[in-house]
Amino acid sequence: LLKKFLFISENLSDLFLTTKAFQMFVSDMYSMDSYNGEPVIENLVIRTREVTDEIEGFREIFQYTLDEELDEEMQELEEELDNTAEEEKEEY
């Protein structure tokens, strides 16, 4: 499960970075004299920003969830190690 979360999180981050770069490109294009004020380009800038914001929200959710999953797995591992150490002490 953790591997799946890591895979999704990494790919979501890549998608976010790609979309963010596209957003910057469109914004730069819109600021050019020949495209400034063009309503189609302006709408493209707005929609691209909305998509980027939505992807960033999902990215943050996955990052938060991933952090929780990692914490839980680390706690379980520490408990297992503690139990193993106690069992070894009892044997001696």
N, C-alpha and C positions, 0 to 999 in steps of 0.2 A: 504494500500500500504506500509506504514511504517512497519507494522508487518511482511509483506512478506520480505521486505529488511532485517529486523533484523534476521529473520529466516535463510535466505540465507547467510547473513554475518557470523552468528554464525557457521553454518554448513561448510562454506568455510574455516573458521578459524580452525575448527576441522580437516578438510581434509588436510589443510596445515600442521598442527602439526603432523598428522599421517604420511604424506609423508616425512616430514623433519626427523622424527625419523627413518623411513625406510632408507632414504638416509644416515643417520649417521651409521646405522647398516651395510649397504652394504659397505660403505667406510671403516669401521673398519674391516669387513671381508676381504676386498681387501688388507688391510695392513698386514694381517697375512702371515707368511712365506709360508704356503702351497698354498695360493691363489695369492700372489703377482706376478704380471706380467701376470696373466691369462686374456686373451683378452675378454672372455665372461663376466667376473666379471668387468673388466675395462669398457666395454660398458654399463653394467648395472649401474655402478656408474655415467657415463656420462648422460645416459638417465634419471635416477632418478633425477639428478640435474636439467636437463632441465624441467622435469615435475614439480618439486618443484618450480622452478623459474616462470613457467607459472601460477601455482596456486597462487603464491604470487602476481603476477601482477593483477590477477582477484580480489584477496582479497583487494589489495590497491584501485582498481577502486570502488569496492563496499563500502569500508570504506569511500572514498571520496564522493561518491554519497549519502551514508547514512548521512554523516555529512551535506551535502547540504540540504537534505530532512528535517533533524531535524531542521536546521536553519530556513528554510521556514515555517515549522509548528510552531516553536516558535514565529516567527514574526507574523504569522496569529493569534495565540492565544493572543499575546500582543495587537494587533490591536483590537481584539474582546473585550478584557478586558477594553481597553481604551474607546472604543465606549460605552460599558455598563456603565462605570463610568460616562461618559459625559451625557448619557441619564438619569441616576439617579440624577445627579446634576440639570439637567433641570427640573425634576419633582418636586424638592423641591424649 
